[in-house]
Amino acid sequence: MRKLFHLGLALMAVLVLSTSCKPKQSAYKQVYEAAKEREMQDAASQPTTVVKEAAPLPPLEVSVRKEKVEPVYATDAAGLKKYSVVIASLSVKLNAESLKTRMENEGYPVILAQNDMGMYRVIVASYDDKESAVAKRDEIYQKYAAKGDTDYLRRTYGVPFNDLWILEREF
C-alpha cells in the first residue's frame, strides 16, 4: 500500500512539473505583440530621412586608339563606323563570340572586329563622330556606376569596368 501511495505521489509530481514547465503560447504572443507595438512607435517617432541622389561621377578620360580593324562577320561591316566603343580585347575568337552573345542578351548590338595583330575587339556601339562614341561610352559607364555596381562588367563578363575605350578605325 505504501508503494502504491508513493507511486501515486510521484505520478502527481511529474504531472504538476510537466504542465508548469510547458511554455504558454499566449505569454509569448503577448510579448511579441508588445515588442511589435514598441517597434512601430519608435519608427513613427523618428524623423523621416530624405535620401539625396548621389553626385554625378567625374567624367572619364577619353582614351582613343587608332587601329586598322576589319569586321569578323560580313553582316557587321555596315555597322562598323569610324569611332567605336570597345569593351574588351580578346585573343581567342571563341571567347569574343561568347562575350558578344552575352552582351547581345543585354540589348547591345555587338560587332566583332579583328586588328592586324589578331586581337578581337568586342564593340558595343559604333559612330561616325567621336562625340557620339564618347557619349555612349559614358552612358554605359554611368548605367552601372549609378547602381553603385562599378565592378558589374568584370564580375559578369570578365571585362574591366573602367577599361571602356574608343577605337578610331583607320582605313
N, CA, C and O of each residue as an XYZ file, in Angstrom:
684
protein
N       0.813     -1.180      0.000
C       0.000      0.000      0.000
C       0.871      1.263      0.000
O       0.596      2.223     -0.719
N       1.902      1.239      0.804
C       2.800      2.365      0.834
C       3.440      2.594     -0.539
O       3.619      3.732     -0.973
N       3.772      1.514     -1.197
C       4.383      1.630     -2.510
C       3.422      2.280     -3.503
O       3.822      3.088     -4.341
N       2.162      1.912     -3.391
C       1.149      2.489     -4.267
C       0.981      3.982     -3.979
O       0.793      4.776     -4.900
N       1.049      4.362     -2.705
C       0.910      5.757     -2.312
C       2.089      6.581     -2.879
O       1.898      7.662     -3.436
N       3.309      6.036     -2.720
C       4.483      6.746     -3.222
C       4.486      6.837     -4.756
O       4.900      7.837     -5.342
N       4.011      5.758     -5.375
C       3.916      5.765     -6.836
C       2.914      6.825     -7.310
O       3.182      7.524     -8.287
N       1.805      6.951     -6.658
C       0.782      7.948     -6.987
C       1.294      9.360     -6.769
O       1.044     10.261     -7.569
N       2.027      9.537     -5.653
C       2.580     10.833     -5.318
C       3.625     11.249     -6.384
O       3.666     12.406     -6.803
N       4.448     10.303     -6.805
C       5.441     10.586     -7.831
C       4.767     10.930     -9.160
O       5.203     11.836     -9.869
N       3.714     10.208     -9.484
C       2.979     10.477    -10.722
C       2.374     11.873    -10.706
O       2.402     12.576    -11.716
N       1.833     12.273     -9.579
C       1.247     13.621     -9.452
C       2.339     14.692     -9.589
O       2.131     15.727    -10.222
N       3.493     14.428     -8.990
C       4.591     15.390     -9.063
C       5.051     15.554    -10.517
O       5.325     16.668    -10.964
N       5.132     14.445    -11.244
C       5.520     14.507    -12.648
C       4.503     15.301    -13.452
O       4.873     16.117    -14.296
N       3.230     15.064    -13.195
C       2.180     15.801    -13.916
C       2.234     17.289    -13.613
O       2.097     18.111    -14.518
N       2.431     17.639    -12.362
C       2.482     19.054    -11.990
C       3.690     19.722    -12.641
O       3.574     20.814    -13.196
N       4.842     19.069    -12.575
C       6.042     19.646    -13.163
C       5.955     19.749    -14.677
O       6.409     20.728    -15.269
N       5.371     18.734    -15.297
C       5.300     18.759    -16.757
C       4.352     19.834    -17.255
O       4.615     20.427    -18.301
N       3.293     20.106    -16.575
C       2.361     21.143    -17.028
C       2.877     22.541    -16.714
O       2.594     23.482    -17.455
N       3.629     22.693    -15.631
C       4.111     24.026    -15.281
C       5.338     24.413    -16.096
O       5.621     25.606    -16.213
N       6.076     23.473    -16.660
C       7.274     23.773    -17.445
C       6.968     24.056    -18.908
O       7.822     24.576    -19.626
N       5.791     23.731    -19.351
C       5.450     23.979    -20.749
C       5.268     25.477    -20.979
O       4.597     26.153    -20.200
N       5.860     25.986    -22.037
C       5.665     27.411    -22.322
C       4.238     27.665    -22.788
O       3.644     26.864    -23.511
N       3.729     28.761    -22.369
C       2.366     29.103    -22.762
C       2.448     30.003    -23.983
O       3.128     31.029    -23.985
N       1.742     29.592    -25.011
C       1.789     30.315    -26.270
C       1.253     31.739    -26.102
O       1.752     32.668    -26.738
N       0.275     31.906    -25.280
C      -0.308     33.232    -25.111
C       0.694     34.195    -24.472
O       0.682     35.385    -24.785
N       1.551     33.707    -23.591
C       2.562     34.566    -22.983
C       3.551     35.039    -24.044
O       3.920     36.213    -24.067
N       3.975     34.146    -24.909
C       4.877     34.526    -25.995
C       4.194     35.504    -26.944
O       4.810     36.462    -27.412
N       2.954     35.262    -27.215
C       2.211     36.117    -28.136
C       2.098     37.533    -27.570
O       2.227     38.511    -28.305
N       1.859     37.638    -26.265
C       1.747     38.949    -25.639
C       3.072     39.713    -25.718
O       3.086     40.908    -26.014
N       4.173     39.026    -25.456
C       5.481     39.665    -25.513
C       5.796     40.101    -26.943
O       6.315     41.195    -27.164
N       5.481     39.241    -27.911
C       5.726     39.558    -29.313
C       4.916     40.782    -29.732
O       5.449     41.689    -30.372
N       3.650     40.814    -29.379
C       2.805     41.942    -29.766
C       3.269     43.238    -29.108
O       3.221     44.300    -29.728
N       3.715     43.156    -27.862
C       4.210     44.344    -27.170
C       5.482     44.854    -27.848
O       5.662     46.060    -28.016
N       6.353     43.937    -28.231
C       7.587     44.337    -28.907
C       7.281     44.974    -30.261
O       7.886     45.984    -30.621
N       6.349     44.392    -31.013
C       5.947     44.952    -32.306
C       5.378     46.360    -32.140
O       5.672     47.258    -32.930
N       4.571     46.537    -31.117
C       3.950     47.841    -30.867
C       5.024     48.879    -30.535
O       4.970     50.010    -31.019
N       6.005     48.487    -29.702
C       7.097     49.413    -29.373
C       7.907     49.759    -30.621
O       8.313     50.906    -30.809
N       8.132     48.782    -31.451
C       8.891     48.994    -32.681
C       8.171     49.981    -33.594
O       8.800     50.862    -34.179
N       6.863     49.834    -33.715
C       6.084     50.746    -34.558
C       6.080     52.158    -33.976
O       6.139     53.134    -34.723
N       6.010     52.274    -32.651
C       6.028     53.591    -32.020
C       7.382     54.264    -32.227
O       7.450     55.464    -32.492
N       8.470     53.480    -32.104
C       9.805     54.030    -32.320
C       9.966     54.519    -33.754
O      10.532     55.585    -33.995
N       9.463     53.730    -34.704
C       9.569     54.103    -36.116
C       8.772     55.375    -36.400
O       9.206     56.222    -37.181
N       7.612     55.508    -35.770
C       6.770     56.681    -36.001
C       7.369     57.930    -35.359
O       7.177     59.036    -35.863
N       8.091     57.765    -34.255
C       8.630     58.929    -33.558
C       9.941     59.426    -34.163
O      10.334     60.566    -33.916
N      10.623     58.598    -34.948
C      11.890     59.021    -35.551
C      11.609     59.896    -36.764
O      10.652     59.657    -37.501
N      12.449     60.915    -36.970
C      12.237     61.787    -38.129
C      12.509     61.037    -39.429
O      13.348     60.139    -39.495
N      11.779     61.435    -40.445
C      11.938     60.824    -41.755
C      13.208     61.372    -42.398
O      13.442     62.580    -42.406
N      14.017     60.470    -42.933
C      15.232     60.911    -43.594
C      15.014     60.910    -45.100
O      14.396     60.006    -45.662
N      15.535     61.940    -45.727
C      15.422     62.060    -47.171
C      16.752     61.620    -47.778
O      17.810     62.139    -47.424
N      16.685     60.667    -48.686
C      17.885     60.172    -49.335
C      18.152     61.043    -50.557
O      17.318     61.159    -51.456
N      19.326     61.647    -50.566
C      19.686     62.508    -51.687
C      20.327     61.674    -52.773
O      21.004     60.683    -52.500
N      20.109     62.080    -53.985
C      20.692     61.394    -55.130
C      22.200     61.622    -55.128
O      22.676     62.714    -54.821
N      22.939     60.577    -55.475
C      24.398     60.671    -55.491
C      24.861     61.692    -56.516
O      24.238     61.884    -57.560
N      25.963     62.338    -56.193
C      26.535     63.315    -57.114
C      27.021     62.605    -58.366
O      27.484     61.466    -58.291
N      26.925     63.248    -59.493
C      27.387     62.597    -60.731
C      28.879     62.288    -60.646
O      29.653     63.017    -60.025
N      29.247     61.207    -61.277
C      30.641     60.788    -61.273
C      31.468     61.709    -62.170
O      30.955     62.270    -63.138
N      32.746     61.858    -61.842
C      33.581     62.707    -62.694
C      33.715     62.083    -64.076
O      33.659     60.861    -64.212
N      33.890     62.899    -65.090
C      33.999     62.352    -66.443
C      35.254     61.482    -66.576
O      36.291     61.758    -65.971
N      35.131     60.443    -67.370
C      36.264     59.569    -67.642
C      37.187     60.228    -68.656
O      36.751     60.997    -69.512
N      38.429     59.920    -68.543
C      39.389     60.409    -69.531
C      39.081     59.727    -70.857
O      38.813     58.526    -70.889
N      39.116     60.470    -71.931
C      38.820     59.911    -73.243
C      40.084     59.246    -73.782
O      41.085     59.900    -74.074
N      40.000     57.930    -73.901
C      41.121     57.156    -74.418
C      40.771     56.706    -75.832
O      39.852     55.909    -76.025
N      41.506     57.216    -76.821
C      41.239     56.874    -78.216
C      42.478     56.188    -78.779
O      43.592     56.703    -78.677
N      42.263     55.017    -79.376
C      43.361     54.287    -80.018
C      43.043     54.140    -81.501
O      41.917     53.822    -81.883
N      44.042     54.374    -82.316
C      43.859     54.227    -83.759
C      44.366     52.862    -84.185
O      45.480     52.463    -83.844
N      43.527     52.147    -84.942
C      43.899     50.825    -85.439
C      43.208     50.550    -86.763
O      42.154     51.104    -87.077
N      43.825     49.697    -87.500
C      43.168     49.191    -88.704
C      42.472     47.900    -88.285
O      43.127     46.930    -87.905
N      41.141     47.894    -88.357
C      40.361     46.713    -87.982
C      39.392     46.367    -89.100
O      38.961     47.224    -89.871
N      39.071     45.104    -89.160
C      38.089     44.613    -90.123
C      37.031     43.819    -89.374
O      37.349     43.125    -88.408
N      35.779     43.909    -89.803
C      34.740     43.124    -89.125
C      34.990     41.632    -89.323
O      35.425     41.199    -90.390
N      34.710     40.859    -88.288
C      34.890     39.406    -88.349
C      33.815     38.802    -89.231
O      34.083     37.868    -89.987
N      32.601     39.326    -89.140
C      31.479     38.817    -89.922
C      31.048     39.864    -90.946
O      31.007     41.057    -90.647
N      30.735     39.419    -92.122
C      30.317     40.334    -93.194
C      29.064     41.107    -92.806
O      28.881     42.244    -93.241
N      28.205     40.509    -91.999
C      26.966     41.181    -91.579
C      27.253     42.393    -90.692
O      26.408     43.279    -90.571
N      28.432     42.442    -90.071
C      28.790     43.566    -89.202
C      29.447     44.713    -89.960
O      29.654     45.785    -89.392
N      29.777     44.508    -91.223
C      30.527     45.503    -91.988
C      29.815     46.852    -92.052
O      30.454     47.895    -91.912
N      28.521     46.841    -92.260
C      27.772     48.101    -92.370
C      27.709     48.846    -91.041
O      27.617     50.073    -91.019
N      27.758     48.112    -89.941
C      27.647     48.738    -88.621
C      28.950     49.290    -88.083
O      28.935     50.091    -87.148
N      30.082     48.885    -88.648
C      31.384     49.324    -88.162
C      31.739     50.672    -88.779
O      32.012     50.771    -89.975
N      31.730     51.704    -87.943
C      31.985     53.070    -88.405
C      33.395     53.518    -87.987
O      34.228     52.688    -87.624
N      33.652     54.805    -88.040
C      34.989     55.334    -87.739
C      35.338     55.255    -86.252
O      36.469     54.915    -85.906
N      34.381     55.566    -85.360
C      34.633     55.559    -83.916
C      33.749     54.499    -83.257
O      32.537     54.457    -83.468
N      34.385     53.646    -82.455
C      33.651     52.548    -81.820
C      33.974     52.474    -80.333
O      35.079     52.805    -79.905
N      32.980     52.029    -79.547
C      33.169     51.820    -78.111
C      33.550     50.353    -77.912
O      32.760     49.449    -78.185
N      34.763     50.138    -77.436
C      35.282     48.782    -77.228
C      35.186     48.444    -75.747
O      35.637     49.206    -74.892
N      34.590     47.286    -75.455
C      34.510     46.858    -74.052
C      35.516     45.773    -73.726
O      35.802     45.533    -72.553
N      36.065     45.104    -74.751
C      37.043     44.047    -74.482
C      37.892     43.793    -75.714
O      37.456     43.972    -76.851
N      39.130     43.367    -75.444
C      40.047     42.931    -76.495
C      40.477     41.524    -76.114
O      41.095     41.315    -75.070
N      40.151     40.576    -76.955
C      40.425     39.174    -76.638
C      41.223     38.527    -77.759
O      41.067     38.869    -78.932
N      42.072     37.593    -77.381
C      42.904     36.928    -78.380
C      42.269     35.649    -78.912
O      42.690     35.129    -79.946
N      41.262     35.143    -78.214
C      40.607     33.899    -78.618
C      39.225     34.223    -79.183
O      38.396     34.841    -78.515
N      38.995     33.799    -80.414
C      37.741     34.114    -81.100
C      36.531     33.553    -80.356
O      35.500     34.220    -80.267
N      36.641     32.349    -79.826
C      35.523     31.734    -79.099
C      35.123     32.567    -77.884
O      33.936     32.725    -77.599
N      36.111     33.100    -77.170
C      35.820     33.957    -76.015
C      35.138     35.247    -76.461
O      34.209     35.716    -75.803
N      35.585     35.817    -77.557
C      34.981     37.045    -78.083
C      33.537     36.790    -78.503
O      32.657     37.609    -78.240
N      33.294     35.658    -79.154
C      31.930     35.317    -79.567
C      31.027     35.079    -78.361
O      29.857     35.460    -78.375
N      31.565     34.456    -77.328
C      30.796     34.218    -76.108
C      30.397     35.541    -75.448
O      29.250     35.718    -75.037
N      31.356     36.467    -75.351
C      31.061     37.784    -74.787
C      30.058     38.520    -75.659
O      29.166     39.196    -75.147
N      30.198     38.394    -76.959
C      29.255     39.032    -77.885
C      27.831     38.547    -77.605
O      26.904     39.352    -77.527
N      27.663     37.257    -77.456
C      26.333     36.688    -77.189
C      25.762     37.211    -75.879
O      24.592     37.590    -75.816
N      26.581     37.231    -74.836
C      26.095     37.701    -73.534
C      25.716     39.177    -73.578
O      24.707     39.573    -72.993
N      26.511     39.994    -74.264
C      26.194     41.420    -74.347
C      24.960     41.665    -75.223
O      24.181     42.578    -74.950
N      24.779     40.862    -76.264
C      23.570     40.989    -77.086
C      22.332     40.647    -76.260
O      21.267     41.224    -76.478
N      22.459     39.731    -75.332
C      21.336     39.395    -74.445
C      20.992     40.558    -73.525
O      19.871     40.638    -73.021
N      21.948     41.463    -73.300
C      21.702     42.669    -72.504
C      21.151     43.804    -73.364
O      20.800     44.865    -72.847
N      21.075     43.579    -74.673
C      20.490     44.585    -75.552
C      21.475     45.392    -76.368
O      21.072     46.328    -77.059
N      22.741     45.064    -76.313
C      23.730     45.802    -77.097
C      23.911     45.162    -78.473
O      24.023     43.940    -78.576
N      23.940     45.975    -79.532
C      24.220     45.440    -80.878
C      25.734     45.290    -81.050
O      26.397     46.225    -81.498
N      26.272     44.154    -80.709
C      27.721     43.946    -80.656
C      28.304     43.620    -82.027
O      27.719     42.873    -82.812
N      29.465     44.197    -82.290
C      30.218     43.938    -83.514
C      31.572     43.371    -83.099
O      32.212     43.891    -82.185
N      32.002     42.319    -83.760
C      33.348     41.791    -83.544
C      34.232     42.272    -84.684
O      33.888     42.149    -85.859
N      35.376     42.821    -84.307
C      36.344     43.268    -85.298
C      37.704     42.701    -84.918
O      37.977     42.450    -83.744
N      38.548     42.504    -85.915
C      39.874     41.953    -85.667
C      40.923     42.918    -86.215
O      40.788     43.430    -87.326
N      41.979     43.162    -85.415
C      43.038     44.063    -85.884
C      44.142     43.257    -86.583
O      44.051     42.035    -86.707
N      45.175     43.959    -87.031
C      46.270     43.320    -87.768
C      47.055     42.322    -86.927
O      47.686     41.413    -87.467
N      47.018     42.486    -85.622
C      47.772     41.598    -84.734
C      46.959     40.373    -84.308
O      47.445     39.544    -83.538
N      45.727     40.256    -84.805
C      44.886     39.100    -84.498
C      44.027     39.236    -83.250
O      43.392     38.267    -82.835
N      43.994     40.424    -82.641
C      43.164     40.648    -81.456
C      41.726     40.936    -81.880
O      41.476     41.666    -82.840
N      40.792     40.347    -81.141
C      39.366     40.558    -81.408
C      38.871     41.689    -80.528
O      39.001     41.634    -79.306
N      38.311     42.702    -81.140
C      37.743     43.842    -80.422
C      36.239     43.628    -80.328
O      35.559     43.451    -81.339
N      35.724     43.646    -79.087
C      34.286     43.499    -78.866
C      33.719     44.907    -78.754
O      33.981     45.622    -77.787
N      32.937     45.293    -79.758
C      32.429     46.655    -79.896
C      30.930     46.664    -79.603
O      30.169     45.871    -80.157
N      30.516     47.592    -78.704
C      29.100     47.670    -78.344
C      28.376     48.818    -79.033
O      27.148     48.883    -78.984
N      29.098     49.712    -79.665
C      28.470     50.821    -80.396
C      29.502     51.404    -81.350
O      30.697     51.419    -81.052
N      29.033     51.887    -82.505
C      29.941     52.448    -83.496
C      29.275     53.666    -84.139
O      28.095     53.630    -84.488
N      30.055     54.752    -84.292
C      29.520     56.022    -84.799
C      30.485     56.650    -85.797
O      31.655     56.276    -85.882
N      29.969     57.602    -86.538
C      30.790     58.345    -87.485
C      31.568     59.469    -86.799
O      32.586     59.923    -87.322
N      31.093     59.924    -85.623
C      31.780     61.015    -84.937
C      32.214     60.591    -83.532
O      31.584     59.754    -82.887
N      33.286     61.185    -83.097
C      33.911     60.852    -81.812
C      32.998     61.198    -80.631
O      32.923     60.444    -79.661
N      32.312     62.331    -80.714
C      31.474     62.786    -79.602
C      30.375     61.774    -79.278
O      30.087     61.524    -78.108
N      29.770     61.199    -80.295
C      28.707     60.205    -80.069
C      29.274     58.955    -79.410
O      28.640     58.370    -78.531
N      30.456     58.549    -79.830
C      31.092     57.371    -79.243
C      31.443     57.618    -77.777
O      31.234     56.754    -76.926
N      31.976     58.803    -77.492
C      32.312     59.149    -76.108
C      31.049     59.198    -75.254
O      31.043     58.718    -74.120
N      29.979     59.777    -75.800
C      28.716     59.860    -75.056
C      28.178     58.458    -74.742
O      27.687     58.219    -73.639
N      28.266     57.549    -75.686
C      27.787     56.183    -75.467
C      28.648     55.474    -74.423
O      28.132     54.769    -73.555
N      29.955     55.667    -74.516
C      30.849     55.071    -73.527
C      30.524     55.582    -72.123
O      30.475     54.803    -71.172
N      30.302     56.889    -71.997
C      29.944     57.478    -70.708
C      28.590     56.975    -70.227
O      28.398     56.755    -69.031
N      27.653     56.793    -71.150
C      26.324     56.269    -70.798
C      26.446     54.866    -70.201
O      25.808     54.564    -69.192
N      27.252     54.019    -70.812
C      27.448     52.662    -70.297
C      28.101     52.728    -68.922
O      27.696     52.014    -68.004
N      29.096     53.571    -68.782
C      29.793     53.762    -67.515
C      28.809     54.209    -66.438
O      28.783     53.645    -65.345
N      28.003     55.223    -66.746
C      27.053     55.768    -65.770
C      25.961     54.753    -65.423
O      25.492     54.717    -64.285
N      25.556     53.932    -66.388
C      24.496     52.940    -66.156
C      24.844     52.020    -64.995
O      24.009     51.752    -64.131
N      26.059     51.548    -64.982
C      26.465     50.622    -63.928
C      26.954     51.355    -62.687
O      26.770     50.869    -61.571
N      27.570     52.510    -62.864
C      28.054     53.274    -61.726
C      26.894     53.839    -60.913
O      26.993     53.950    -59.691
N      25.793     54.197    -61.580
C      24.634     54.736    -60.876
C      24.032     53.706    -59.933
O      23.448     54.061    -58.908
N      24.172     52.444    -60.275
C      23.691     51.378    -59.407
C      24.668     51.106    -58.265
O      24.394     50.302    -57.374
N      25.804     51.786    -58.306
C      26.833     51.525    -57.314
C      27.549     50.217    -57.596
O      28.195     49.651    -56.714
N      27.436     49.746    -58.809
C      27.999     48.447    -59.167
C      29.065     48.638    -60.236
O      28.906     48.202    -61.376
N      30.148     49.292    -59.850
C      31.187     49.575    -60.816
C      31.988     48.346    -61.210
O      32.792     48.404    -62.141
N      31.785     47.249    -60.524
C      32.514     46.030    -60.864
C      31.619     45.029    -61.601
O      31.984     43.863    -61.752
N      30.456     45.481    -62.058
C      29.489     44.589    -62.716
C      30.058     43.930    -63.973
O      29.952     42.715    -64.138
N      30.655     44.722    -64.852
C      31.159     44.159    -66.101
C      32.271     43.145    -65.854
O      32.333     42.115    -66.524
N      33.150     43.434    -64.894
C      34.230     42.493    -64.601
C      33.654     41.207    -64.005
O      34.044     40.111    -64.407
N      32.739     41.333    -63.060
C      32.159     40.168    -62.391
C      31.316     39.335    -63.346
O      31.383     38.106    -63.312
N      30.534     39.974    -64.186
C      29.616     39.267    -65.064
C      30.286     38.766    -66.335
O      30.032     37.644    -66.774
N      31.136     39.589    -66.923
C      31.705     39.247    -68.223
C      33.219     39.096    -68.224
O      33.803     38.715    -69.239
N      33.862     39.390    -67.093
C      35.314     39.339    -67.053
C      35.946     40.549    -67.721
O      37.125     40.520    -68.075
N      35.172     41.611    -67.896
C      35.642     42.827    -68.563
C      35.893     43.893    -67.497
O      35.006     44.163    -66.687
N      37.090     44.511    -67.478
C      37.313     45.585    -66.504
C      36.375     46.757    -66.788
O      36.362     47.282    -67.902
N      35.608     47.162    -65.815
C      34.590     48.199    -65.983
C      35.176     49.521    -66.470
O      34.610     50.176    -67.346
N      36.303     49.902    -65.900
C      36.850     51.215    -66.233
C      37.763     51.174    -67.449
O      38.503     52.126    -67.694
N      37.725     50.098    -68.209
C      38.594     49.977    -69.372
C      37.827     50.109    -70.690
O      38.292     49.629    -71.724
N      36.678     50.743    -70.663
C      35.962     51.029    -71.907
C      36.788     52.067    -72.660
O      37.232     53.052    -72.070
N      36.991     51.860    -73.922
C      37.781     52.819    -74.676
C      37.217     53.007    -76.077
O      36.381     52.235    -76.546
N      37.699     54.054    -76.726
C      37.226     54.431    -78.060
C      38.277     53.988    -79.091
O      39.468     54.269    -78.957
N      37.803     53.304    -80.094
C      38.656     52.858    -81.198
C      38.389     53.753    -82.404
O      37.252     53.869    -82.861
N      39.441     54.383    -82.912
C      39.324     55.147    -84.147
C      39.830     54.253    -85.267
O      41.000     53.874    -85.307
N      38.932     53.931    -86.163
C      39.265     52.988    -87.240
C      40.045     53.679    -88.343
O      39.646     54.719    -88.869
N      41.176     53.061    -88.675
C      41.963     53.536    -89.806
C      41.617     52.681    -91.015
O      41.463     51.464    -90.904
N      41.500     53.312    -92.143
C      41.132     52.568    -93.361
C      42.328     52.294    -94.216
O      42.203     51.680    -95.275
